[in-house]
Amino acid sequence: MAAVPAQPAVEVVDVEVRRDDAVTVEWADGRTARFGLDELRASCPCAACRTLRDRGEPAWPRPGAPDVVAITRAELVGAWGISFVWNDGHATGIYPWDSLRRWADERPPA
């Protein structure tokens, strides 16, 4: 059986979290992407949010949620991602750098 080559690591060199606006990520190869908070919250990768989306329901906004999404806290998760505590109390999603990079590569450069 042939060995499958490992994917190169996605190295992040800078992250800027603007709690009421966006998250900007810069990778070692110079690619920079800005993610709006509505986009990030609606795309939360946790199991509960994925289940909602699989059922055709939005992960954001949810009934009773604040009108405007904001980050109340951000935390690096090892060397492979970032997690957020949102102003609606949601805090279980971890956003891996490779997923954010994939999302960035699916759109035109900023």
C-alpha positions in Angstrom: 0.0 0.0 0.0 1.4 3.4 -1.0 1.8 6.0 1.7 -0.5 9.0 1.4 1.5 12.3 1.6 0.6 14.4 4.6 -1.1 17.7 3.9 1.2 20.6 4.8 0.3 22.3 8.0 -1.7 25.5 7.8 0.5 28.0 9.6 -1.2 31.1 10.9 1.0 34.1 11.6 -1.6 36.7 12.9 -5.2 36.8 14.1 -7.1 40.0 14.7 -10.4 39.6 16.6 -12.7 42.7 16.4 -15.4 41.6 18.9 -18.2 43.5 17.2 -17.1 43.3 13.6 -14.9 40.6 12.1 -12.0 38.2 12.6 -9.0 38.6 10.2 -6.5 35.7 9.8 -3.1 35.9 8.1 -1.3 32.7 6.9 2.4 32.3 6.5 2.1 32.3 2.7 0.7 35.9 2.8 -3.0 35.0 2.3 -5.2 37.1 4.5 -8.9 36.7 5.0 -11.6 38.6 6.9 -14.5 36.7 8.3 -17.6 38.6 9.3 -19.1 37.6 12.7 -22.5 36.7 11.2 -20.7 34.3 8.8 -18.7 32.7 11.5 -21.6 32.3 13.9 -23.9 30.9 11.2 -21.1 28.5 10.2 -20.2 27.3 13.7 -18.7 23.8 13.3 -20.0 22.3 16.6 -22.3 19.3 16.5 -25.4 21.2 17.7 -25.0 23.9 14.9 -24.2 21.3 12.3 -27.4 19.3 13.3 -29.5 22.5 13.0 -28.1 23.2 9.5 -28.6 19.5 8.5 -32.3 19.9 9.5 -32.5 23.1 7.3 -32.6 25.4 10.3 -30.2 28.3 10.8 -27.5 28.1 13.5 -27.7 31.9 13.7 -29.9 33.8 14.4 -31.8 31.6 16.9 -35.0 32.6 18.6 -34.3 34.9 21.6 -30.8 35.7 20.3 -29.4 39.2 20.5 -30.1 41.3 17.3 -26.4 41.7 16.6 -23.8 39.0 17.0 -20.6 39.8 18.9 -17.7 37.9 20.4 -17.4 38.1 24.2 -14.2 36.0 24.3 -11.7 34.4 21.9 -9.2 31.7 22.7 -6.6 29.9 20.7 -7.0 26.1 20.8 -3.6 24.6 20.7 -1.8 25.4 17.4 -4.8 24.2 15.3 -7.7 26.6 15.8 -9.6 29.3 17.6 -12.8 29.2 19.7 -15.3 32.0 20.5 -17.8 32.7 23.2 -20.6 34.5 21.5 -23.0 37.1 23.0 -25.8 34.6 22.7 -24.0 32.3 25.1 -22.9 29.8 22.5 -19.3 28.6 23.2 -18.8 25.0 21.8 -17.5 25.6 18.3 -13.8 25.3 17.5 -12.8 26.8 14.2 -9.7 24.9 12.8 -7.2 26.9 10.9 -7.4 24.5 7.9 -11.2 25.0 7.7 -10.8 28.8 7.8 -8.2 28.6 5.1 -10.5 26.4 3.0 -13.3 29.0 3.4 -10.8 31.8 2.5 -9.7 29.9 -0.6 -13.3 29.5 -1.8 -13.7 33.3 -2.1 -11.8 36.0 -4.0 -8.9 37.5 -2.2 -9.7 40.6 -0.1 
